[in-house]
Amino acid sequence: MRKIIENQLKIGQVDISKIELDLRSRDEIPQLLLGLQAIYKDRPTRQRVFKILEQIVPDDIDTGNGRPGMDLWSILVLATLRLNCNWDYDKLLEIANNHKTVREFLGHTIFEFGEQYALQTLKDNVSLFTPEHIDQINQVVVKSGYKMLGYDKESIKGRCDSFVVETDVHYPTDINLLWDAIRKVIILIAMECFPLGITEWRQSDYILRKIKKAFNLVRRLKRSNAKSEDRKAKQEERIVQSHLQYVDLVGSYIERARFCIGFLKQAGMGNVGQIMMIENFIMHAERQIDQIIRRVVKGEKIPHSEKVFSVFEEHTEWISKGKAGVPQELGLKVCVLEDQYGFILHHHVMVDQTDDQIAVAMVVDTQEKYNGLICCSFDKGFHSPQNQQDLKPLLDQVVLPRKGRLSEKAKQIENSEDFVHARRQHAAVESAINALENHGLDRCPDHGLHGFKRYVGLAVLSRNIQKLGAALQEQTIKRIKRRKKAAERSFRLAA
């Protein structure tokens, strides 16, 4: 059974719209909670958000029967808190169980501190969100923010840029990727066999130590810097032989694993999902064995397109953006489009894409959500002659610098006052990117491409809610100061 929120207030419970927050605080928690409170106070906005929240419940769940699950509003509060504050689930659990104000937003009273959340409960409920639901809520938040703050939604000026969100992986080499794969194969197949009384893998711990010893031997070997060709040749031979021993050892256990899986399938035993997972890791191990033999023994150079940079997060890409001190990053690029008020209107996770391939799509997708977008600025990485041509009919002003030597016509465009002004304003998008990285988007701990997209979407949503809360906080403080000054003036006049 699922409820969006409990409509009947309990004894000692404070209505969300009446919870008092510290306006003097510069921390992100009160700002985010102010944004959530503003969404809750505005009835049309609240109804639209609640309608979207109803859709996150899986179709096979009866919302009217069964044990009560976590309120959908509470899931939204905790999910945005986790991303906006860049917390892991352990920190989120501590705050959800012991932070007074957060518990008030979750619908608890001071008498209910015995009602505690479990770690797995938080993980399971936050993962109910999909990137599509998050994007829909984000649109509602931004459009409501325009209305609450009095912003002009008909003349939106955007700025677009991309950055790398790292995946939670270690630095990849072909030998440690092979170790990752065979380690998971042995652990998973042993877990399958033990309950079934199959003793084939009873020495799994010993097998892992044996393979790790071979792996460490290969890892420690280095090519000789000696001037003698004979010594260099001997060291190269040692390197080749140690790699072959490592590969042969792993290969023998892969064959044993395949035989065991065949037996389990034939006997109709074992968990199908678990077996598919084992077969996937076997595929990774066999690919790494092939690449090690080709690279070390045959002296081939492995094409970049054939490389995989993690056996756990297979969507991870090797990205070199040419930044000083950052030769490469392991993750995925994310493109964001921000307006002049600081709201992030649209984002896109770039899988095997470059900046110039998504420039037009970013504008088209944003205009479908916010038809007031009339101008957008980019950096040179988004330039292509086709993009220049395709963006002209979509925007009143296209701020897309060209690469290389400029023609007289291009110089005239890029030296114009409006173009120069927009280019100067474009740098503000770096501030938005830095804020996202400081509020969760430096490294994604969630698993899989779907989890990566959900994590990015929640980071963008929580940042927009915090931005709304911070703007409302600033307006409220200014209003209080004006009233205080007016009262002091009236007191002086009366005196």
C-alpha positions in Angstrom: 0.0 0.0 0.0 1.3 3.4 -1.0 0.3 6.9 -0.1 1.6 10.1 -1.5 1.4 11.8 1.9 -0.6 11.2 5.1 -3.5 13.7 4.9 -4.6 13.4 8.5 -2.2 15.2 10.9 -1.1 13.2 13.9 -0.9 14.6 17.5 2.2 16.8 17.7 2.7 16.9 13.9 3.4 20.2 12.2 2.0 20.8 8.7 4.8 21.1 6.1 3.7 24.5 5.0 4.1 25.8 8.6 7.4 24.3 9.5 9.8 27.1 10.6 13.3 27.1 9.0 16.3 29.2 9.9 16.5 31.9 7.3 20.0 33.0 8.5 21.5 29.6 7.7 23.8 29.4 4.7 23.8 25.6 4.7 22.2 23.7 1.8 19.7 21.7 3.9 17.5 24.7 4.9 17.7 26.0 1.3 16.5 22.7 -0.1 13.8 22.3 2.5 12.6 25.9 1.7 12.3 24.9 -1.9 10.4 21.8 -1.1 8.2 23.8 1.3 7.4 26.3 -1.5 6.4 23.4 -3.8 4.2 22.0 -1.1 2.6 25.4 -0.3 1.6 26.1 -4.0 -1.4 23.9 -4.5 -1.3 23.6 -8.3 2.4 22.8 -8.2 1.9 20.3 -5.4 -0.9 18.5 -7.3 1.3 18.2 -10.4 4.2 16.8 -8.4 2.0 14.4 -6.6 0.5 13.2 -9.8 4.0 12.4 -11.2 5.0 10.7 -7.9 2.0 8.3 -8.2 3.6 7.0 -11.4 6.9 5.8 -9.7 5.0 2.9 -8.0 5.6 -0.3 -10.0 2.5 -1.6 -12.0 2.5 -4.8 -10.1 2.0 -3.0 -6.7 -1.5 -2.5 -5.4 -1.4 1.0 -3.9 -4.6 0.3 -1.9 -3.7 -3.0 -0.2 -0.9 -4.6 1.7 1.5 -3.2 4.3 2.0 0.6 4.2 5.2 1.6 2.3 7.1 4.8 2.6 5.1 7.9 1.6 6.0 9.0 -1.9 6.6 12.6 -0.7 9.1 11.3 1.8 10.9 9.5 -1.0 11.3 12.7 -2.9 12.5 14.6 0.2 15.2 11.9 1.0 16.3 11.5 -2.6 16.9 15.2 -3.1 18.6 15.5 0.2 21.0 12.7 -0.6 22.1 14.3 -3.9 22.0 17.9 -2.9 24.2 17.3 0.2 26.4 14.7 -1.6 25.7 12.0 1.1 26.0 8.3 0.9 23.1 6.1 2.2 24.6 5.7 5.6 24.6 9.5 6.1 21.1 9.8 4.7 19.9 7.1 7.2 21.4 9.0 10.1 19.8 12.3 9.1 16.4 10.6 8.3 16.3 9.0 11.8 17.7 11.8 13.9 17.4 15.2 12.2 14.4 17.0 13.8 13.5 19.3 10.9 14.0 16.6 8.2 11.8 14.2 10.2 9.1 16.9 10.3 9.2 17.1 6.5 8.8 13.3 6.5 5.7 13.6 8.5 7.0 12.4 11.9 6.4 14.0 15.3 8.7 14.4 18.3 6.9 11.4 19.8 7.9 9.0 17.0 11.7 8.7 17.3 11.1 5.0 17.9 10.0 4.7 14.3 13.3 4.4 12.4 14.1 3.7 8.8 16.3 0.8 7.6 19.2 1.2 5.2 17.8 -1.1 2.6 14.4 0.6 2.8 16.0 3.9 1.7 17.9 2.2 -1.1 14.9 0.4 -2.4 12.6 3.4 -2.3 14.9 6.0 -3.8 15.6 3.6 -6.7 11.9 3.7 -7.6 12.6 6.9 -9.5 13.2 6.8 -13.2 15.0 9.5 -15.2 11.7 10.2 -17.0 9.8 10.9 -13.8 12.7 13.0 -12.4 12.7 15.1 -15.6 8.9 15.7 -15.4 9.2 16.9 -11.8 12.1 19.1 -12.8 10.0 20.8 -15.4 7.2 21.5 -12.8 9.8 22.9 -10.4 11.4 25.2 -12.9 8.1 26.6 -14.3 6.8 27.1 -10.8 10.0 28.8 -9.9 9.6 31.3 -12.7 6.1 32.1 -11.4 7.0 32.3 -7.7 10.1 34.5 -8.3 8.5 36.7 -11.0 11.0 35.7 -13.8 10.3 36.3 -17.4 9.6 32.9 -19.0 9.2 34.3 -22.5 12.7 35.5 -23.0 14.9 32.7 -21.7 18.6 33.0 -22.5 20.5 29.7 -22.1 24.1 28.6 -21.9 25.1 25.1 -22.7 28.3 23.1 -21.8 29.4 19.6 -20.9 31.4 18.0 -18.1 32.5 14.6 -17.0 30.8 12.7 -14.2 33.1 9.9 -13.1 31.8 6.3 -12.4 32.9 4.5 -9.3 35.7 2.4 -10.9 39.4 1.9 -10.4 42.1 2.6 -13.0 41.8 -0.1 -15.6 44.5 -2.4 -16.9 44.0 -5.6 -18.8 45.4 -7.7 -16.0 43.3 -6.2 -13.2 40.2 -6.3 -15.3 40.9 -10.0 -15.8 41.3 -10.4 -12.0 38.0 -8.6 -11.4 36.2 -10.8 -13.9 37.5 -14.2 -12.7 37.1 -13.2 -9.0 33.4 -12.6 -9.6 33.0 -15.8 -11.5 34.5 -17.9 -8.7 32.7 -16.1 -5.9 29.3 -16.3 -7.7 29.6 -19.9 -8.8 30.7 -21.0 -5.4 27.6 -19.3 -3.9 25.4 -21.2 -6.3 27.0 -24.6 -5.7 27.3 -24.6 -1.9 23.5 -24.7 -1.1 23.1 -27.4 -3.8 25.7 -29.7 -2.2 28.1 -29.5 -5.1 31.6 -29.6 -3.7 33.4 -28.6 -7.0 34.2 -25.1 -5.6 34.7 -25.9 -1.9 38.3 -24.5 -2.2 37.2 -21.2 -3.8 39.1 -19.1 -1.2 42.3 -21.0 -2.0 41.7 -20.7 -5.8 41.3 -16.9 -5.4 44.6 -16.6 -3.4 46.3 -18.7 -6.1 45.1 -16.5 -8.9 45.9 -13.3 -6.9 49.4 -14.5 -6.4 49.9 -14.9 -10.2 48.3 -11.5 -10.7 50.6 -9.8 -8.3 53.6 -11.4 -9.9 52.6 -10.0 -13.3 51.7 -6.6 -11.7 55.2 -6.2 -10.2 57.2 -6.9 -13.3 58.7 -4.0 -15.1 60.6 -3.6 -18.3 64.3 -3.4 -17.9 66.1 -0.1 -18.3 69.5 -1.8 -18.7 71.7 -0.9 -21.8 72.5 -4.6 -22.4 70.2 -6.0 -25.1 70.7 -9.5 -23.6 69.3 -8.4 -20.2 66.4 -6.6 -21.9 65.5 -9.7 -23.8 65.6 -11.9 -20.7 63.3 -9.4 -18.9 60.9 -9.3 -21.8 60.8 -13.1 -21.8 60.0 -13.1 -18.1 57.2 -10.7 -18.7 55.7 -12.8 -21.5 56.0 -16.1 -19.5 54.4 -14.6 -16.4 51.5 -13.3 -18.4 51.0 -16.6 -20.1 51.1 -18.4 -16.7 48.5 -16.0 -15.3 46.3 -16.3 -18.4 46.5 -20.1 -18.5 45.6 -20.4 -14.8 42.6 -18.2 -15.3 41.6 -20.1 -18.4 41.6 -23.4 -16.6 39.1 -22.1 -14.1 36.9 -20.6 -16.8 36.7 -24.0 -18.4 35.7 -25.5 -15.1 33.1 -22.8 -14.5 31.6 -23.4 -18.0 31.4 -27.1 -17.3 29.7 -26.5 -14.0 27.2 -24.1 -15.5 26.4 -26.6 -18.2 25.7 -29.2 -15.5 23.4 -26.8 -13.5 21.4 -25.9 -16.7 21.0 -29.6 -17.7 19.9 -30.5 -14.2 17.5 -27.5 -14.0 19.3 -26.3 -10.9 20.5 -22.9 -9.8 19.2 -19.3 -10.1 18.8 -18.3 -13.7 19.7 -14.6 -13.1 22.8 -15.6 -11.1 23.9 -18.0 -13.9 23.5 -15.2 -16.5 25.6 -12.9 -14.4 28.3 -15.6 -14.2 28.3 -16.0 -17.9 28.6 -12.3 -18.4 31.7 -12.2 -16.2 33.1 -15.2 -18.1 32.6 -13.2 -21.3 34.6 -10.3 -19.8 37.4 -12.7 -18.7 37.7 -14.3 -22.1 37.9 -10.9 -23.8 40.7 -9.8 -21.4 42.6 -13.1 -22.0 42.4 -12.5 -25.8 43.6 -8.9 -25.4 46.5 -9.8 -23.1 47.8 -12.5 -25.5 47.5 -10.1 -28.4 49.2 -7.2 -26.6 52.0 -9.0 -24.7 52.7 -12.1 -26.8 51.9 -10.9 -30.3 52.9 -7.3 -29.8 49.6 -5.9 -31.2 48.1 -2.6 -30.3 44.5 -3.0 -29.1 42.1 -0.6 -30.8 40.4 1.8 -28.4 36.9 0.6 -29.7 37.6 -2.9 -28.4 38.6 -1.8 -24.9 36.3 -2.0 -21.8 37.3 0.1 -18.8 35.3 -1.7 -16.1 33.6 -5.1 -15.9 31.2 -3.7 -13.4 30.2 -0.3 -14.9 30.4 -1.3 -18.6 29.1 2.1 -19.8 32.3 3.8 -18.5 34.3 5.7 -21.1 37.9 6.9 -21.3 37.6 10.7 -21.7 40.5 13.0 -22.4 39.3 16.7 -22.3 42.8 18.2 -22.3 42.5 19.7 -18.9 45.7 20.7 -17.1 46.7 18.0 -14.6 43.8 15.7 -15.6 45.1 13.5 -18.5 41.9 11.4 -18.5 38.7 10.8 -16.7 36.7 7.6 -16.4 33.0 8.1 -16.6 30.4 9.7 -19.0 30.0 13.3 -20.2 26.9 15.1 -19.2 25.6 18.2 -21.1 23.6 20.8 -19.2 21.6 23.8 -20.4 21.2 26.6 -17.8 19.1 29.7 -18.1 20.1 33.3 -17.0 18.5 32.8 -13.6 20.5 29.7 -12.6 17.9 27.0 -13.2 19.1 24.0 -15.2 16.5 23.5 -17.9 17.7 20.3 -19.5 20.5 17.8 -19.2 21.6 14.9 -21.4 23.9 11.9 -20.5 26.2 11.5 -23.5 26.9 7.8 -24.4 29.5 7.6 -27.2 28.6 11.2 -28.2 30.7 14.3 -28.7 29.6 17.9 -28.0 29.0 18.8 -31.7 26.7 15.9 -32.1 24.2 17.1 -29.5 24.1 20.9 -29.8 21.0 21.0 -31.9 19.2 18.2 -29.9 19.9 20.1 -26.6 18.1 23.2 -28.0 15.2 21.3 -29.6 14.6 19.3 -26.5 14.7 22.3 -24.2 12.3 24.3 -26.5 9.8 21.4 -26.3 9.7 22.0 -22.5 10.2 25.7 -22.4 9.1 27.5 -25.5 10.6 30.8 -24.3 14.2 29.9 -25.1 15.3 32.5 -27.6 19.1 32.5 -27.2 21.7 29.9 -26.3 25.5 30.2 -26.0 28.0 27.4 -26.5 31.8 27.0 -26.6 33.9 26.0 -29.6 33.5 22.3 -28.9 29.9 22.4 -30.1 30.7 24.0 -33.4 30.2 22.5 -36.8 29.1 24.2 -40.0 25.9 22.1 -39.9 25.1 23.1 -36.3 25.5 26.8 -37.3 23.0 26.3 -40.1 20.5 24.2 -38.1 20.4 26.4 -35.0 19.7 29.7 -36.9 15.9 29.0 -37.5 15.5 27.7 -33.9 16.9 30.7 -32.0 16.8 34.5 -32.3 20.5 34.6 -31.4 23.0 31.7 -31.8 26.2 32.2 -29.8 28.4 29.5 -31.2 32.0 30.5 -31.8 33.7 29.0 -34.8 37.0 27.2 -34.9 40.0 28.2 -36.9 40.5 31.3 -39.1 37.3 33.4 -39.3 35.9 34.8 -42.5 35.1 38.5 -42.7 31.4 37.7 -42.2 32.1 35.5 -39.2 34.4 38.1 -37.7 31.6 40.7 -38.0 29.2 38.4 -36.2 31.5 37.4 -33.4 32.7 41.0 -32.8 29.2 42.3 -32.5 28.1 43.8 -29.2 25.4 41.2 -28.5 27.6 38.3 -29.4 30.5 39.5 -27.2 28.0 40.2 -24.3 26.6 36.7 -24.5 30.0 35.1 -24.7 31.0 36.9 -21.5 27.8 35.6 -19.8 28.5 32.1 -21.0 31.2 31.6 -18.4 28.5 31.5 -15.7 27.6 28.0 -16.8 30.9 26.8 -15.2 29.6 28.0 -11.9 26.5 25.8 -12.3 28.7 22.8 -13.3 30.9 23.4 -10.2 27.9 23.6 -8.0 26.6 20.3 -9.4 30.0 18.7 -8.8 30.0 19.9 -5.3 26.5 18.7 -4.7 26.9 15.1 -5.9 27.9 15.0 -9.5 31.6 14.6 -9.0 31.4 10.8 -8.9 28.4 8.5 -9.4 28.2 5.7 -6.8 25.0 4.1 -8.3 25.3 1.0 -10.5 24.5 0.6 -14.2 23.6 3.1 -16.9 20.1 3.4 -15.6 21.4 4.2 -12.1 23.8 6.7 -13.6 21.0 8.5 -15.4 18.8 8.5 -12.3 21.6 9.8 -10.2 22.3 12.7 -12.6 18.6 13.6 -12.9 18.2 13.7 -9.2 21.3 15.9 -8.8 19.8 18.4 -11.4 16.4 18.3 -9.7 17.8 18.8 -6.2 20.0 21.7 -7.4 17.0 23.4 -8.9 14.9 23.0 -5.8 17.8 24.4 -3.7 18.1 27.3 -6.2 14.4 28.0 -5.7 14.8 27.8 -1.9 17.8 30.1 -1.9 16.1 32.7 -4.0 13.0 32.6 -1.8 15.2 32.9 1.3 16.9 36.0 -0.1 13.6 37.6 -1.0 12.2 36.9 2.5 15.3 38.3 4.2 15.0 41.5 2.1 11.3 41.8 2.9 12.0 41.4 6.6 14.7 44.1 6.5 12.4 46.5 4.6 9.7 46.0 7.2 12.1 46.5 10.0 13.4 49.8 8.5 9.8 50.9 7.9 8.9 50.2 11.5 12.0 52.1 12.8 11.1 55.0 10.5 7.6 55.1 11.8 8.8 54.9 15.4 11.1 57.9 14.9 8.4 59.9 13.2 6.0 59.1 16.1 8.5 60.1 18.6 
